[in-house]
Amino acid sequence: MRDGSYFAYDAQAHRMVEVARSEYQALLPSSRRMFLAIAGVLLVGASCGVLAAGEVRRADGGVAAR
């Protein structure tokens, strides 16, 4: 928001365009959903990596102890 005007990035035109306040507020929830989806995917990926590393470590430790 600059000087009371609302701006959004137009991906097709590759520039900032002025939009009405109602349009700007309608865009905000969708951008939040995308952010949460990306964060969720990263969290799931990190969790899988940690679990896989733990299983590999446990498997390697079992072989060395025998």
C-alpha positions in Angstrom: 0.0 0.0 0.0 1.4 3.3 -1.1 -0.3 6.7 -0.5 -3.6 4.9 0.1 -3.4 2.9 -3.1 -3.2 -0.9 -3.2 -0.8 -2.7 -5.6 -0.5 -6.3 -6.7 1.9 -8.0 -9.0 0.5 -9.0 -12.4 2.4 -12.2 -13.4 1.1 -12.0 -17.0 2.2 -8.4 -17.5 5.3 -8.7 -15.2 4.5 -5.4 -13.5 2.8 -3.9 -10.5 -0.8 -2.8 -11.0 -3.1 -0.7 -8.9 -6.2 -2.6 -7.6 -9.1 -1.7 -5.5 -9.0 -2.4 -1.7 -11.6 -5.1 -2.0 -9.6 -6.9 -4.7 -6.4 -6.6 -2.7 -8.1 -8.1 0.4 -9.5 -10.9 -1.7 -6.0 -11.8 -2.9 -4.5 -12.0 0.6 -6.2 -15.3 1.8 -5.0 -17.2 -1.3 -1.4 -16.0 -0.8 -1.6 -17.2 2.8 -2.9 -20.6 1.7 0.0 -21.0 -0.7 2.5 -20.0 2.0 1.0 -22.6 4.4 1.1 -25.3 1.8 4.7 -24.6 1.0 5.6 -24.6 4.7 3.7 -27.9 5.2 5.5 -29.6 2.3 8.9 -28.5 3.7 7.9 -29.7 7.2 6.8 -33.1 5.9 10.1 -33.4 3.8 12.2 -32.5 6.8 10.3 -35.0 9.0 10.8 -37.8 6.5 14.5 -37.0 6.2 14.9 -37.1 10.0 13.0 -40.4 10.3 15.0 -42.0 7.4 18.3 -40.9 8.9 17.2 -42.4 12.3 16.3 -45.7 10.7 19.6 -45.8 8.8 21.6 -45.1 11.9 19.7 -47.7 13.8 20.2 -50.3 11.1 24.0 -49.5 10.9 24.3 -49.7 14.7 22.6 -53.1 14.8 25.1 -54.6 12.3 28.1 -53.2 14.2 27.0 -54.6 17.6 26.8 -58.2 16.3 
